[in-house]
Amino acid sequence: MRNKNYIIKILVILILLIIAMQAVTALGVVPARTLFKIEEGKTSGTLKILNNQNQDLRIAVYATGEYASAITLDPNVNPIIKSDESERIISYTVNFPENLPPGRQEIDIVILELPSDSSGINQAGVVATTSVIAKILVDVPYPGKYIQSKLHVDSANTGDITTFSVSLFGKGDEDINNIGGTIIIKGPTNEELTRLETNSISLDSGEDGKITANWKASVAPGLYYAEAVIVFDGQQIIEREVFVIGDKSLKIANLIIDKFKLGQIAKVDVIAESVWNEEIKEVHAELDVFDESGTLLQSVKTAAVNIPSLGKEILSGYWDTGGMSIGNYDINVKLIYENEISEKLFQAVINADNIQLSNQALTAQVIAAGEEKKSSTISLLIVAVIVLIIINVSWFVYFKKFRKKKVQGE
């Protein structure tokens, strides 16, 4: 019953959200942003009000903001939009004052959807409305030579070419003759790795441009730091950005199960190797044991460790094999860290006093200590016996032929 009530509540919330979204999207305006330059002086523009749901609408349009008086709206705007009108065009003029401070200034033109009757007025006397806003922007240049910049770094893997791009915006009232830069790449401990020189460009007032440099990322995966020193006509600015090479990941180098005895508690060691250039914290391993039909039989969890930059660590846990029997199994090993998972599947052959482990990527076997020497010795003895048999058979055939030739000669 509680689950049923919970589902009903969720459905009600979803319905209310859909209704709210429909109310919001019933009215629209394009363009949402219009940019002017102060040098343009008095100018004009238009807005398109959208009747997205083809309803009868009542609207009100006005400007707001510190410089709202710079906007003059068409006084002949009809506040009624019929359901058969998909859009309504309104015009306005812009006449910014001459004393605007440098930088980007903005004015909002607000389009309100008014209720069709008094039903939209609540007990507090506030009219319930929906509104959309069109922003009118103006860039006022700074005196002299002035630029704004932004550094971008493309993602890349180890060994790939990555591009450093500096976007430049001429915000001063004077042209810039020459802009160039140096990209300084630093490692995770702030050590400098290399320096790259960008191309050079000129930049007119009010225009934008870009300078770039390329770098082959012959480094380990991890976090790196880029510092762009941008020089233009005797001035300098610096942009900084953190970027990533490759993916933060760990590798499962090996699985070791030492001194295995069926029915007892076995110590399991997962060898984890980091290919990341910073420490990865709180890493633990989970081992899932499956039988040949794919049924999960047991799970083992190790203690958590921190793995150093480009280092290796052993994650240890304990496996109670009391419920296991002799046979073939799959052991899926997972490293879990920072919302990431690395996995490797091992095949296991369980015997009474040893366990043999292998995986498809690495065919080498890992055999429980104490049994390894014994197994190796047996293998050598078998090989030696086979070699002796081959030698004896060869000598027997040789002497038989030799004696046959000797008898024929007599």
Protein Blocks (a to p, Z undefined) as FASTA:
>chain_A
ZZmmmmmmmmmmmmmmmmmmmmmmmpccddfbdcddfklmpaddddddddfkopaddddd
ddedjklmmpccdfkbcfbdcfklmbdcddddddddfkbcedjdddddddddddfblklp
cfkopacddddddddddddddehjddddddddddddehiacddddddddfbfbdcfbdcd
ddddddfkopafbdcddddddddehiacdddddddddbceddddddddddeehiacdddd
dddehjdddddfbdcdehiaehiacddddddddfbfbdcehiacddddddfkopafbdcd
dddddddehiacdddddddfklgccddddddddddeehiacdddddddddfkbccdddfk
lmcdcddehjlmmmmmmmmmmmmmmmmmmmmmmmmmmmmmmmmmmmmmZZ
